[in-house]
Amino acid sequence: MTTPALDVRVDGHVAEVTLTRPELFNRFDDELHVEFTAVLESLRRDEKVRAVVLASTGTVFSAGGDFDLMRAAQADVATRLRIVDDGRRLLDALISLPQPLVVAMQGPAIGLGATVVLTADAIVAARGATISDPHVVLGLVAGDGGCLVWPQAVGMLRARRHLLTGDPVDAETAHAMGLITDLVDAPDDVLPAAQALAARIAALPPLAVQGTKRALNRVTQLRAGEVVELSLAHEETSLASRDLLEAIDAFTERRPGIYQGH
């Protein structure tokens, strides 16, 4: 299966999903939101697939959100509601996937890209990669999963430190913190290592693996019930703010932002 935003291949019991728009830094615009969610829901129903590899192309794993989509959401309430609904469906699909998910992170994972990475069961990253959630830097609440997955990965205090500043974490530090599980030397080493790990998992008894995964999913789903709807509501509010537009302009013009809290 191939779409404009991603490619899906199945080899034996392992599915490999690859983000295929390096020219857009594999950002999560409308197209990728919808296509990636549909692929996850399809894989969930595929009894032949026992493990999933998520990979990417280019130098950036995913740059996260799309500025044009953010501007459209700021201007129109219907667009804001749709974006929030799309984010909810994507997160639900990720945290209910019964097959183990192994991420091959060859480069930076930012914002929603980082959230997608941190829903995985194993994360293989190159030493030069970074992971960050700069929602607040862009005037947004980390509502589409950041407030769920970062505390689960590194604990509440470290999650607060990075979600409230947007500061990136380099791969070696992230490995020591528990944000990533497997560290390799070079970007070219990432995908083979992730494929080998997924193949090992797929060769194990599938009822045991998927039963364990479903139980672990339940822990995440219970925590999601505590925080996700609230964080999405706050993100919807921040999508309507003038500070969002100022943050985007400041970023693109490479200048400090001037924020009014409006």
N, C-alpha and C positions, 0 to 999 in steps of 0.2 A: 504494500500500500504506500503510495506516494502522494503527498499534497504539496501545495506551494510552500508551506511552512515547515513541514517535517517529513521524514521518511520512516517507514516501519517495515522491518524484515523479521521473519521468524526462521530460526535455524534449529531444528530439533525441538527442544523444549524451552529454548531461550528466545525471547523477543527482544529486538534492539530498536529503540526509538531514537531518532537523531534529529535535532533541530538543524534546519538546512538554510538559514538565511543569514550567513555571516556578514553580508553587506548591511544588514539592519542590526547587527550585533545580537541576533536572535531574541529581540525584545518581544514582550508579550503584548501585542496589539490585539484588536478584535479577532483577527484571523487565527492567530496562534491560540488564544484563549479557547475558542470554539473547537478547533481541530484537535488540540492536545486533550481536552476533556473528552471528546468523542473517542479518541484512541484509547484512553485509559478505561473508559466504560466498555469498549469492545474487548480489550484484553482481559478485563475482569470476568467476562463470560466465556473466555476461551480455555477449555479444560486441558488443552494440550500444552499451554504455556505455564511453565513452572517457575520462571524467573524472568525479570525484565531489566535490561540495561538502558539507561537514559544517557545519551551522548550529545555532543554538539559539534559544530563546525566553526572554523576560524579561530581567532585568538581570544574571543570572549565567549564564555559558556552562555550567559544571558545577561543583557543589560537591564532587565526588569521591565518597567512600564514604558509606555509610549507617550511622548510629550503631546503629540497631536490629539491623542485620545483624551489626555488629561484636560487640555484646553476645551475640547468639545464637552466634556463632562462638567466643567466649571460653568459653561454657558447654558446648559440645558438639563433640567431635572430628569427627563426621561432617559437621557444618556447616563446620568449618574446612577439611576436605579438599575439600568441594564448592566453597567460595569460591576456594581456590587453583586448582582445576581450571578454574573459570569464568574466572579471571584469565588463566591460561595460554592458554585457547582464544581469548579476546578479543585478547590480544597477538599470538598467532600469526596471527589473521585480519587484523589491522592491518598487520603487517610482511610479509605475503605478498600483499596486494592489488596486482594488476598495473596497475590504473588509477591515475593520479595523484590524490592527495587534497588538496583545498584547504579549509582551515578558515576559517570566518568567526567570529572570536572577538570578540563584542560586549561581553563582560564578563569577570569573573574566571574563570579555569580553575584548579581546585584539586585536588591529589592525583591520583587516577586521571584526572580531567578534564584535568589538565595533561599526563599521559602520553599520553592519546589525541591531544591537540593536537600534541604533539612527535613523533608518528609520521608527521605529514603531510609533504607535499612543498612546501607553501607555507602560510603562516599570515598571514591578514589580521586585524589587531587595531585596535580603537579606542584612542585615546590614554589614555582613562580606565580601560582594562582592566588587570588584573594576572595574573600566572602564578606559581604556587607549588606546592611539594610538602611539606605539613606532616605527612607520615607520622610523623616522629620526635616531633613535638609531641603526637601522640595515642598514643605508646607503641608505634608500629608500625615495622617495617622497610619501606623503600620497595621492596618486592619485586615489585610487579605492573608493573614496567617503568621506574620512575624511575631505577634504577641503570644502565639501558641508554640511555634516550633523552636524559637531561640531559648526560652526558659527550659523546655524539655531537653535541649541538647547540652546546655552549659550551666543551668541553674539560674535562679532569678536575678541575683546581683550582677553577674556578668552580662546577662541578657539586657538588663536595664542600662548598663554602661554603654552598650553598643547600639541598642535601639533608640536611646535618647540623644545620641550624638551622630549616629550614622557612620562612625569610624570603621574603616575596613580592618579585617584581620588577615594577615598573611597566612599561607598554608601551613607553615611550620608551627606558628603559634596556634592556629586553629586545630592542628593535630594534637598539640599538647593540651588544649582546652577541652577537646572532645567534640568540636564542631565537624571534623572530618575523621574518618576511621583509618584510611590507608593513604600513605604518602609515597609518591614516586618521584623520580628525579626530573623527568622531562615531560612536556605535553604529549609527545609521541608514545610515552610509556603508559599513559592513563587508560586508554581504551583497551589495550590487550590485558592489562591487570583487571579491569572491571569485567571484561568478558570471561576471564578465567575464574574469577570469583563467582559470577553468576552461573557458570557451568558447574562449578562445585556444588552450589546450592541446588541447582536443577537435578543433579544426580542423586540427591538424598530422597528418602521416602516422602512423597508429596503430601500425604495426609498429615504427617507430623509437622512438616515445614509450614504448610498453609494453616493448620490449626494453631500453631504457635504465632504465626503472623496475625491471624484474626484476633487472637487474645491480646496481642500487643496493640493492634489497631483500636481495640476497645478502650484501652487506657488513654490513647490519644483522643478518641472520640468523646470520652467523658470530660476530658480537660477542654476540648473544643466547645462542649456545651456550656462551659463556664465563662468563656472569654470571646469566642469568635463573633457571635451576633452583636455584642456590645462594641467590639473593636470595628466591625464593619459599619455599624451605625455612626461611630465617630469619624471613620474614614469618609463616609458619605457626606457628613457635614464639612469636613476639611476640603473635599473636592469642590465645594461651592465657594471657597474663600478667595478673596483677592490676593491673599498671601501666596496661594498656589501660583498664580500668574506671575507675581513678582519673583518667586523662587525660580521658576523656569527661565524668566528673562535674565535674572542674575547669573544663573548657571551658564546659559548660552553666551552671555556677554562677558563672562569671566570677571564679575565684580561682586562685591558684597551686596547682599540683599538688605532692603529696608522694610521691616515688617511691622504692621499695625495691629495684627490680631483680628482682622476683619474678614 
